[in-house]
Every structure is written in C-alpha cells, then in structure tokens.
Amino acid sequence: MPVLSARHCLVYDLFMGRDASPIETPEVAERLDELRSVFDRETGKQGAYLRIFDEFIEESEFYAALHVICDYLMEPENPVIDAMVLEKIAAIHDVMQIQDYCMEMLQAKVRPHK
C-alpha cells in the first residue's frame, strides 16, 4: 500500500464531499503541541518535518499540522508507533471531527501498550 500524505487526505476529503475545514481550537493546538516530541531530532528529515509542523502551528493550520505528524510516522524509517501516540492522534481527529484513512494506516504500525 502506498504511503499517502496529508495532501492526499485533504484531496480525498474534498473528493468525497467531506468538510475540508475541520474544527480548530486552542485545545487542538495544545494537543498537537504534546505530539511535537515525535520529532526527536531537529536535523535532517525529522528537522524538515518539524519545521513544517511548527509553521502550520504558527499559522493555526492544525489540520495540516496533524497530518505532518501522520506523514512523518508513516515514513518507512519509523517501523513502529507507540500506542499512546496513536491514541493522542485519534483523540485529535475526534476533537477536530476528521474522518480520514490515515488512522487505519497508522494502526498497522502500532506497538501495543506494555
């Protein structure tokens, strides 16, 4: 299965007639900030994702910021995702009332709770 980006999620949502303007609140910004730690380095590829993420947060483009995290986690270099991280991502999707297929793709990479 090919890795699909936030841009693909947005295009798919538009194609399916879904609302492309999800709920974006200060609560969402806080929750996204909690996930900033998934980028554990500020250099190289992770640094590039982090800069894009920070730019979207600064511009209050929370949908795009969320999917930068999803795109990063779907990278082949990230073979597993902590279940707690996925739960936080799912909660943000719920708060923003986003229904897309990135959650399914991330679920396949989850490392269960210990």
N, CA and C atoms as a LAMMPS dump frame, in Angstrom:
ITEM: TIMESTEP
0
ITEM: NUMBER OF ATOMS
342
ITEM: BOX BOUNDS ff ff ff
-5.0000000000000000e+02 5.0000000000000000e+02
-5.0000000000000000e+02 5.0000000000000000e+02
-5.0000000000000000e+02 5.0000000000000000e+02
ITEM: ATOMS id mol type element x y z
1 1 1 N 0.846 -1.177 0
2 1 2 C 0 0 0
3 1 3 C 0.894 1.244 0
4 2 1 N 0.664 2.19 -0.896
5 2 2 C 1.495 3.389 -0.923
6 2 3 C 1.221 4.273 0.287
7 3 1 N 2.247 5.002 0.687
8 3 2 C 2.09 5.953 1.775
9 3 3 C 1.438 7.208 1.212
10 4 1 N 0.377 7.636 1.845
11 4 2 C -0.36 8.804 1.378
12 4 3 C -0.14 9.946 2.349
13 5 1 N -0.032 11.128 1.819
14 5 2 C 0.283 12.282 2.645
15 5 3 C -0.971 13.034 3.066
16 6 1 N -0.744 14.059 3.9
17 6 2 C -1.842 14.931 4.324
18 6 3 C -2.522 15.547 3.117
19 7 1 N -1.741 15.882 2.126
20 7 2 C -2.313 16.462 0.912
21 7 3 C -3.285 15.469 0.276
22 8 1 N -2.906 14.185 0.263
23 8 2 C -3.809 13.168 -0.271
24 8 3 C -5.073 13.064 0.576
25 9 1 N -4.917 13.141 1.912
26 9 2 C -6.085 13.085 2.801
27 9 3 C -7.026 14.239 2.495
28 10 1 N -6.476 15.444 2.331
29 10 2 C -7.294 16.616 2.054
30 10 3 C -7.992 16.482 0.708
31 11 1 N -7.26 16.049 -0.315
32 11 2 C -7.857 15.88 -1.64
33 11 3 C -8.945 14.82 -1.595
34 12 1 N -8.678 13.721 -0.893
35 12 2 C -9.672 12.662 -0.769
36 12 3 C -10.917 13.184 -0.067
37 13 1 N -10.723 13.936 1.019
38 13 2 C -11.861 14.509 1.741
39 13 3 C -12.696 15.396 0.833
40 14 1 N -12.028 16.224 0.05
41 14 2 C -12.751 17.105 -0.876
42 14 3 C -13.506 16.288 -1.915
43 15 1 N -12.845 15.248 -2.45
44 15 2 C -13.468 14.394 -3.451
45 15 3 C -14.708 13.704 -2.894
46 16 1 N -14.617 13.272 -1.626
47 16 2 C -15.73 12.57 -1.004
48 16 3 C -16.787 13.532 -0.466
49 17 1 N -16.581 14.822 -0.644
50 17 2 C -17.557 15.809 -0.205
51 17 3 C -17.513 16.082 1.281
52 18 1 N -16.404 15.725 1.925
53 18 2 C -16.275 15.966 3.362
54 18 3 C -15.853 17.41 3.601
55 19 1 N -16.154 17.878 4.785
56 19 2 C -15.786 19.224 5.185
57 19 3 C -14.276 19.331 5.255
58 20 1 N -13.715 20.237 4.475
59 20 2 C -12.273 20.436 4.468
60 20 3 C -11.853 21.467 5.502
61 21 1 N -12.781 21.947 6.303
62 21 2 C -12.47 22.937 7.335
63 21 3 C -12.8 22.362 8.712
64 22 1 N -11.95 21.481 9.208
65 22 2 C -12.235 20.865 10.498
66 22 3 C -12.192 21.883 11.629
67 23 1 N -12.689 21.472 12.767
68 23 2 C -12.7 22.323 13.953
69 23 3 C -11.264 22.535 14.428
70 24 1 N -10.878 23.793 14.572
71 24 2 C -9.531 24.13 15.008
72 24 3 C -9.642 25.089 16.191
73 25 1 N -9.246 24.626 17.376
74 25 2 C -9.398 25.394 18.596
75 25 3 C -8.076 25.441 19.356
76 26 1 N -7.978 26.294 20.38
77 26 2 C -6.772 26.285 21.215
78 26 3 C -6.512 24.908 21.848
79 27 1 N -7.578 24.171 22.167
80 27 2 C -7.416 22.82 22.71
81 27 3 C -6.677 21.928 21.72
82 28 1 N -7.005 22.063 20.445
83 28 2 C -6.332 21.273 19.411
84 28 3 C -4.858 21.659 19.353
85 29 1 N -4.567 22.946 19.451
86 29 2 C -3.176 23.4 19.431
87 29 3 C -2.394 22.787 20.591
88 30 1 N -2.99 22.753 21.771
89 30 2 C -2.335 22.144 22.936
90 30 3 C -2.061 20.661 22.709
91 31 1 N -3.06 19.97 22.189
92 31 2 C -2.898 18.531 21.952
93 31 3 C -1.821 18.261 20.905
94 32 1 N -1.784 19.093 19.873
95 32 2 C -0.75 18.934 18.858
96 32 3 C 0.628 19.209 19.442
97 33 1 N 0.724 20.216 20.306
98 33 2 C 1.999 20.545 20.922
99 33 3 C 2.526 19.358 21.736
100 34 1 N 1.625 18.615 22.356
101 34 2 C 2.031 17.421 23.108
102 34 3 C 2.672 16.372 22.192
103 35 1 N 2.279 16.362 20.931
104 35 2 C 2.81 15.372 19.985
105 35 3 C 4.09 15.834 19.292
106 36 1 N 4.49 17.072 19.532
107 36 2 C 5.703 17.614 18.894
108 36 3 C 6.91 16.733 19.183
109 37 1 N 6.888 16.036 20.312
110 37 2 C 8.024 15.202 20.712
111 37 3 C 8.241 13.991 19.807
112 38 1 N 7.307 13.68 18.911
113 38 2 C 7.556 12.555 17.996
114 38 3 C 8.745 12.862 17.09
115 39 1 N 9.013 14.139 16.892
116 39 2 C 10.192 14.547 16.124
117 39 3 C 11.342 14.666 17.124
118 40 1 N 12.13 13.602 17.29
119 40 2 C 13.127 13.618 18.35
120 40 3 C 14.442 14.277 17.947
121 41 1 N 14.545 14.701 16.716
122 41 2 C 15.737 15.431 16.273
123 41 3 C 15.301 16.641 15.462
124 42 1 N 16.111 17.668 15.516
125 42 2 C 15.791 18.88 14.772
126 42 3 C 16.64 19.022 13.523
127 43 1 N 17.277 17.927 13.113
128 43 2 C 18.109 17.962 11.918
129 43 3 C 17.619 16.912 10.929
130 44 1 N 18.139 16.975 9.732
131 44 2 C 17.808 16.001 8.704
132 44 3 C 16.333 15.974 8.368
133 45 1 N 15.858 14.8 8.007
134 45 2 C 14.469 14.633 7.598
135 45 3 C 13.5 14.994 8.723
136 46 1 N 13.824 14.572 9.955
137 46 2 C 12.953 14.91 11.087
138 46 3 C 12.87 16.415 11.275
139 47 1 N 14.001 17.08 11.113
140 47 2 C 14.025 18.535 11.246
141 47 3 C 13.156 19.211 10.205
142 48 1 N 13.151 18.672 8.993
143 48 2 C 12.31 19.237 7.937
144 48 3 C 10.834 19.092 8.292
145 49 1 N 10.45 17.919 8.763
146 49 2 C 9.064 17.715 9.203
147 49 3 C 8.724 18.661 10.358
148 50 1 N 9.652 18.785 11.305
149 50 2 C 9.422 19.635 12.471
150 50 3 C 9.224 21.094 12.062
151 51 1 N 10.039 21.58 11.134
152 51 2 C 9.896 22.974 10.671
153 51 3 C 8.543 23.197 10.009
154 52 1 N 8.108 22.238 9.205
155 52 2 C 6.799 22.353 8.547
156 52 3 C 5.691 22.314 9.596
157 53 1 N 5.798 21.384 10.542
158 53 2 C 4.83 21.276 11.628
159 53 3 C 4.723 22.606 12.375
160 54 1 N 5.873 23.157 12.782
161 54 2 C 5.885 24.414 13.534
162 54 3 C 5.27 25.561 12.728
163 55 1 N 5.55 25.573 11.443
164 55 2 C 4.982 26.627 10.586
165 55 3 C 3.456 26.521 10.54
166 56 1 N 2.939 25.314 10.394
167 56 2 C 1.485 25.14 10.371
168 56 3 C 0.865 25.523 11.716
169 57 1 N 1.519 25.17 12.816
170 57 2 C 1.013 25.546 14.139
171 57 3 C 0.987 27.063 14.264
172 58 1 N 2.052 27.7 13.854
173 58 2 C 2.147 29.168 13.935
174 58 3 C 1.027 29.842 13.15
175 59 1 N 0.644 29.233 12.032
176 59 2 C -0.403 29.797 11.175
177 59 3 C -1.795 29.264 11.537
178 60 1 N -1.885 28.512 12.633
179 60 2 C -3.147 27.904 13.085
180 60 3 C -3.769 26.989 12.033
181 61 1 N -2.925 26.325 11.278
182 61 2 C -3.354 25.34 10.281
183 61 3 C -3.226 23.958 10.926
184 62 1 N -4.126 23.684 11.867
185 62 2 C -3.99 22.498 12.689
186 62 3 C -4.245 21.203 11.925
187 63 1 N -5.135 21.231 10.945
188 63 2 C -5.387 20.038 10.115
189 63 3 C -4.09 19.618 9.436
190 64 1 N -3.425 20.596 8.829
191 64 2 C -2.177 20.294 8.124
192 64 3 C -1.091 19.855 9.11
193 65 1 N -1.01 20.51 10.272
194 65 2 C -0.011 20.14 11.279
195 65 3 C -0.221 18.699 11.74
196 66 1 N -1.473 18.336 11.978
197 66 2 C -1.783 16.966 12.385
198 66 3 C -1.298 15.976 11.34
199 67 1 N -1.521 16.276 10.093
200 67 2 C -1.146 15.329 9.053
201 67 3 C 0.337 15.354 8.727
202 68 1 N 1.051 16.395 9.136
203 68 2 C 2.513 16.344 9.059
204 68 3 C 3.007 15.266 10.021
205 69 1 N 2.416 15.218 11.214
206 69 2 C 2.769 14.167 12.172
207 69 3 C 2.437 12.795 11.579
208 70 1 N 1.247 12.663 11.024
209 70 2 C 0.849 11.374 10.431
210 70 3 C 1.803 10.976 9.31
211 71 1 N 2.117 11.925 8.428
212 71 2 C 3.031 11.63 7.32
213 71 3 C 4.386 11.17 7.848
214 72 1 N 4.894 11.876 8.854
215 72 2 C 6.182 11.52 9.423
216 72 3 C 6.146 10.101 9.994
217 73 1 N 5.105 9.784 10.737
218 73 2 C 5.008 8.465 11.348
219 73 3 C 4.817 7.357 10.324
220 74 1 N 4.298 7.69 9.152
221 74 2 C 4.116 6.683 8.1
222 74 3 C 5.393 6.434 7.301
223 75 1 N 6.425 7.235 7.548
224 75 2 C 7.692 7.036 6.843
225 75 3 C 8.236 5.637 7.136
226 76 1 N 8.844 5.002 6.139
227 76 2 C 9.398 3.657 6.338
228 76 3 C 10.44 3.574 7.455
229 77 1 N 11.142 4.681 7.74
230 77 2 C 12.147 4.679 8.805
231 77 3 C 11.515 4.551 10.188
232 78 1 N 10.224 4.736 10.287
233 78 2 C 9.513 4.639 11.558
234 78 3 C 8.676 3.363 11.548
235 79 1 N 9.313 2.235 11.855
236 79 2 C 8.612 0.957 11.711
237 79 3 C 7.474 0.73 12.702
238 80 1 N 7.572 1.306 13.915
239 80 2 C 6.503 1.121 14.896
240 80 3 C 6.137 2.452 15.538
241 81 1 N 4.902 2.531 15.984
242 81 2 C 4.386 3.72 16.648
243 81 3 C 3.886 3.287 18.011
244 82 1 N 4.204 4.047 19.025
245 82 2 C 3.704 3.765 20.362
246 82 3 C 2.184 3.921 20.376
247 83 1 N 1.509 3 21.046
248 83 2 C 0.043 3.02 21.097
249 83 3 C -0.488 4.312 21.721
250 84 1 N 0.228 4.863 22.696
251 84 2 C -0.205 6.12 23.324
252 84 3 C -0.185 7.279 22.316
253 85 1 N 0.802 7.276 21.443
254 85 2 C 0.871 8.32 20.41
255 85 3 C -0.332 8.198 19.483
256 86 1 N -0.641 6.974 19.087
257 86 2 C -1.79 6.778 18.209
258 86 3 C -3.085 7.205 18.9
259 87 1 N -3.209 6.916 20.174
260 87 2 C -4.408 7.336 20.913
261 87 3 C -4.538 8.856 20.919
262 88 1 N -3.427 9.56 21.09
263 88 2 C -3.457 11.024 21.071
264 88 3 C -3.84 11.541 19.689
265 89 1 N -3.308 10.92 18.655
266 89 2 C -3.649 11.317 17.284
267 89 3 C -5.137 11.07 17.031
268 90 1 N -5.635 9.925 17.479
269 90 2 C -7.062 9.606 17.313
270 90 3 C -7.931 10.616 18.049
271 91 1 N -7.509 11.008 19.252
272 91 2 C -8.287 11.99 20.025
273 91 3 C -8.349 13.327 19.3
274 92 1 N -7.25 13.724 18.675
275 92 2 C -7.255 14.984 17.921
276 92 3 C -8.185 14.863 16.724
277 93 1 N -8.121 13.732 16.039
278 93 2 C -9.052 13.513 14.925
279 93 3 C -10.497 13.664 15.411
280 94 1 N -10.794 13.088 16.57
281 94 2 C -12.153 13.159 17.117
282 94 3 C -12.552 14.596 17.452
283 95 1 N -11.676 15.309 18.151
284 95 2 C -11.977 16.692 18.533
285 95 3 C -12.199 17.561 17.296
286 96 1 N -11.384 17.32 16.266
287 96 2 C -11.489 18.117 15.038
288 96 3 C -12.577 17.591 14.1
289 97 1 N -13.177 16.489 14.469
290 97 2 C -14.211 15.842 13.656
291 97 3 C -13.693 15.5 12.258
292 98 1 N -12.513 14.903 12.244
293 98 2 C -11.887 14.467 10.992
294 98 3 C -12.078 12.964 10.869
295 99 1 N -12.542 12.537 9.721
296 99 2 C -12.641 11.116 9.419
297 99 3 C -11.865 10.879 8.137
298 100 1 N -10.68 10.327 8.278
299 100 2 C -9.887 10.01 7.097
300 100 3 C -9.216 8.666 7.29
301 101 1 N -8.491 8.236 6.313
302 101 2 C -7.943 6.894 6.349
303 101 3 C -6.525 6.828 6.906
304 102 1 N -5.952 7.937 7.336
305 102 2 C -4.59 7.853 7.875
306 102 3 C -4.558 7.066 9.182
307 103 1 N -5.643 7.095 9.951
308 103 2 C -5.683 6.327 11.198
309 103 3 C -5.547 4.83 10.923
310 104 1 N -6.187 4.36 9.882
311 104 2 C -6.068 2.937 9.523
312 104 3 C -4.627 2.583 9.187
313 105 1 N -3.985 3.455 8.43
314 105 2 C -2.605 3.181 8.025
315 105 3 C -1.658 3.233 9.222
316 106 1 N -1.892 4.152 10.139
317 106 2 C -1.05 4.229 11.329
318 106 3 C -1.287 3.043 12.257
319 107 1 N -2.513 2.582 12.342
320 107 2 C -2.861 1.455 13.212
321 107 3 C -2.005 0.232 12.901
322 108 1 N -1.681 0.052 11.636
323 108 2 C -0.882 -1.101 11.225
324 108 3 C 0.547 -1.043 11.765
325 109 1 N 0.976 0.128 12.239
326 109 2 C 2.355 0.297 12.722
327 109 3 C 2.437 0.421 14.245
328 110 1 N 1.364 0.132 14.952
329 110 2 C 1.319 0.36 16.393
330 110 3 C 2.021 -0.722 17.185
331 111 1 N 2.785 -0.261 18.166
332 111 2 C 3.387 -1.153 19.163
333 111 3 C 2.424 -1.142 20.351
334 112 1 N 1.925 -2.29 20.783
335 112 2 C 0.946 -2.324 21.869
336 112 3 C 1.503 -1.797 23.182
337 113 1 N 0.571 -1.398 24.091
338 113 2 C 0.948 -0.978 25.453
339 113 3 C 1.668 -2.112 26.158
340 114 1 N 2.543 -1.749 27.053
341 114 2 C 3.239 -2.777 27.858
342 114 3 C 2.618 -2.863 29.212
